[in-house]
Amino acid sequence: MLKYLLKRFAILIPTFIGITIVCFLVIHLAPGEPTSMQAELNPNVTPEAIEQLKRHYGLDKPLPVQYLVWMKNLARLDFGRSISSDARPVWDKVKERLPVTISINVASMVIIFFTAIPLGVISAVRRGSILDRSITVFVFVGFSIPGFWLALICMDYLGVRLGWLPISGLHSQGYQYMGFFERAWDLARHLALPVVISAFGALAGLSRYMRSSMLEIIRQDYILTARAKGLPEQTVIYKHAMRNALLPVITILGLSIPGLIGGSVIFESIFSIPGLGKLFYDGIMMRDYNLIMGSLTIGAVLTLLGNLIADIAYSVADPRIRTG
């Protein structure tokens, strides 16, 4: 197991470097620069002042030199300072927003895992039943509805018309005067819509994968043998069949992590949640290179860690993976 983990860690390093190179190139190839944004906001800025700003931010150097300087600073966990008006260190901004994004994504993953897998198993075991067809309709609806459109509909109906849930932010007025349980309940109400909606699409897809995998497994000879030996049906399904059916599902679950993190940009912007996705969006609007690279780097690290966890779970479910 240790050898397998070391091998996976060794793969993460070149993968991370490749991600940073691609992100760095794409950011600098995109039209617009931080200095041009500042010149547009202040028409009195002279060309000499713009060149001075470029030298101040290091934008006058060739791209390879800029990247090497950025990597050198990254080795010290220094993402530089934001190019926006506050000029705060990027890491301080990211550190404030990161717990929010992680909490939303972890909660979404928990909902996806503990909802999609039972739905897939039930749908496979009761294939062709009314319950199976109902789950299939639910899945196709989840595939078809765009997440941002569903978010707007839920905000209008559940938040504006019925007033059941808040539609923006993380806290209500007077949050600082609430007790512990009141604060927890208020935070849960604010996160309910973003978490459920961000999990809805991935939940629908994962349940289909689980159903397909279960249908393939329960036709295997060893499942017939287990039933012929007189084992209870629950033991056959949940102990013998489901564990093997989880292998491809774990892979799909790991691959869905980048989508959840990327979706944070949309949902945090829609619901005005002060998370990493909203910070990334603001950085793009301001052409804040340091802030964009910092957000992308943290997102890449979270994605790679999520895939590593999926690999570990894969090896736990199938011992042949770690011994092969």
N, C-alpha and C positions, 0 to 999 in steps of 0.2 A: 504493500500500500504506500509506504514512504517513497519508494522508487517511482511509483506512478505519479505521486503528487509533485515530486521534484521535476519530473519530466514536463508536467503541465505548467509548472511555474516557469521553467526555462522557455517554453513556447510563448508565454505572455510578454516577455521583454521585447523580442523583435516585433511582435504584433503591435505593442504599444508605440514603439518608435515609428513603425510604418503609419499608424493612425495619425500621429502628431505631424509627420511630414506631409501627408495628404491634406490635413486640415490647414496647416500653415500655408501651403501653396494655394488652396482654394480661397482662403480668406484674402490673400494678397492679389489674386487674380480677379476678384470681384471688383466691379466698378465702384469708384468713390474711395476717399481716404479720410482719416480723422481730421487732417488739416483742412481739407476742402469743406468738411462740415462746419468747422469753426469759422472759416472764411465766409460761408453763406450766412451764418448767424450774425456776423459782424462785417458789414460791407466796407468798413474803414481799414480792414487788415490789408497791409501791403504785401506784394510778392516777396520782399525781403523777410518780412515777419513769418510768412509761410515757410520759407526755406529754413529759417531759424527753428521753427517748430519741428520740422522734419529732422533736423540735426539733434534737437533735444530728445525726441522720441526714438532716435536711431533709425528712422525710415529712409535716410539718405544712403545707407549701406546696402550692398548687394544682398539678395534674399538668402543665399547660403550663410553669409556672415550673420544676418539677423537671426536665422534659425539656430545657429550654434550658440549665439549669445543667449537666446531664449532657453535652450536646453541646459546651458551652464547655470542659469538662474534657477531653472526648474529643479536641478539636482539639490539646490538649497531650499526647495519648496518656496521659491520666490517667483510669483507670477507677474511681478512688476506692479506698477500703479495704473489705476484706471485713467484713461485719457479724457474722461468726462470732467465736468467742472469741479467736482468734489476732490478729484485726484487721490482718492483713498486707495490703499493697497487692495489688489484684486482678491487676495486670499481672505481678507477681512470681509469683503462683500460676499464671497462664496460661502464662507463659514457661517454667516448669518442665515443664508437661504438653504443650505444643503440639508439640514435636518427635516425641513418641510417636505422637500422633494423625496427624500429617502422614505419618510413616513408614508407618503401617499403611494409610492411604488411598492413598498413592502405590504401595505394593506391591500393593494390591488392584487398582488401575487397570491396572498393568502386566500382572498375571495376566489380567484381563478382556480387555484389548486383544489380547494375543498368544495368547490361547486361543480367544476367541469368534470372532474374524475367520477364522482358519484353519478352525475347525469349520463356520462358515457357508458358506465358499467350497467346502469339500469336500462338504458336504451338498447344495449347489446343483448342483455339477458332476456329482455322482453321484446325481442325483435318482432316487428309487425303489429304490435298491440297499439291501442289508442294512445297509451302513454308514450310509446316510441314515436308515434307520428306527431304528438303534441310537442315533444322535445325537438323533433326535426324542424317543425314550423318555427319554434323559438330560435333555433340555431340559424336558420335562413334569414330570419328577421335581424338577428345580431350581425350577420355578415353584410346585410344590405344597407342598414342605416348608418350614415356617416356619423362619427362620434361628435363632431362639433354641432351638427344639426340636432342630434338627440340632446346635447347639453343645452342648447337654446330652448328647445321645447320644454324640457324639464324645468329650466329656470322660469319660463313664463307660467307654466301650469302649477308646479309645486311651490314655487317661490313667490311669484307675483299674485296669481289669482287665489290660490288656497292659503298662501302664507305659512306653509308647513316648515319649510327649510330656508335658511339664508342663501342668497345667491352670489355673494361676493365676500372676499376677505376671509380671515381666520377667526376673528373675535367680534363679539357684539360690543356695543357701548356699555361702559361700566364694567368691563371684563376684570379690571384690576381690583375691583371691590367684591368680586364673587368669591365664594368658598371653593375648596378643592373640587368637590363633586360637581358644583355648578360650572366651574371652568371646564372640566372634562366633558360634561354634557354639551356645553356650548361649542367646544372644539369639534366634538363628534358630529354635531348638526351641520357645522360649516364644511366638514370634510366628506359628508355623506354623498352628496351629488358628484363631486370630482372623483372620488374613489370608485364608486359604483359604475359611473359612466366610462371611466378609463379602463375598467376591467371587463366591460360588457362585450366588446368585440373579440378580445382574446379568449374570453370564456367560451363564447360560441364556437370558435374554431377549435379550441383544445378539446372540447367535449366530442366533436366529430372524430378527431384523431383517436381519442380514447375508445370510442365506439368501434371504429374500424379495427383497431388493434385487438380489442376484446373479441370481436367476431372471428378474427383469424386464430386467436389463441384457443378459444373454446372448441374449435374443430380439431385440435391436435390430439394425437393418440394418447398422450399421457393424461389428458383431461378425461378421456373415455375410460382409461384404466383406473383413475382415481374414483370416478363414479361407480365403476364395476366393483371396486373394493368395498363399496358401501359407505364411503365418506359422506358426511353431511354436505348438502349443496352449498351452504354458505362457506364451508371450508374449501370446497373445490373452487368456488368463484373468487373469494377474497384472499385466500392464501396461496393457491397454486396458479390460478389464471391471471389475477390482477397484477401480481408482482412482475410477471413476464410482460404483461401488456403495458406496464408503465415505462419500459425502456425507450421506445420511440417518443412517448409523450414527454419524458424528461428532456429529451433533446429539443423538442418543439418549445417546451416551456423556457429553456435556456435561450433559444433564439428569439423569443418574444420579449425578452428583457430590453433590448435596444429600442423596440417599438414603444414600450411603456415609457422609457426615459425620454425618447423623442416626442412622445405624445404629451409630456409634461409642458412643453412649450405652448401647445394649443390650449390645454385645459387650464393651466395657470394663468394664461392671458385672458381666457373667457371669464373665469371666476375671480380674476384679480387676486390671485393667491401669491404672496411674496416668496416664491420658491426659485430654484435654480433655472427652471425653464423661462420664467418671466424675466429674470435677470439676463439670460442669454438673449432673449428677444430685444430687450432694451439696449443691450450692447450692440446688436446688429443694426438697430436703427441709428445709433450714434457712431457707427463704424469704429467702435472701441476695440482695437485689435487685441490688446492685453486681456480685456474682460472676456472677449469671445473665446480666445485660446484657453483661458483659465476654465471657463464653463465647459468647453469641449473636452478638455483634459480630464476634468472630474467625471464627466459623463462617460468618457472612454474607460476610465478606471472602474467605475461602477458596472459598466457592461462586461468588462473582462472578469471582474470578480463574480458577477452573476453567472457567466458561462463556466467559470471554475467550479462554482458551487454545483452547477448542473452536471459537470463531469464527475465530481465527487459522488453526487447522488446516483449517477449512472453506474459508477463502480461499486457502490454499496448494493444496488439492486441486482447487478450481474457481476459476481466475483471473477468471471472470465476476463472482464475488461482490465482489471488491475493486475492479473497474473499472466495476461497474454504477452 
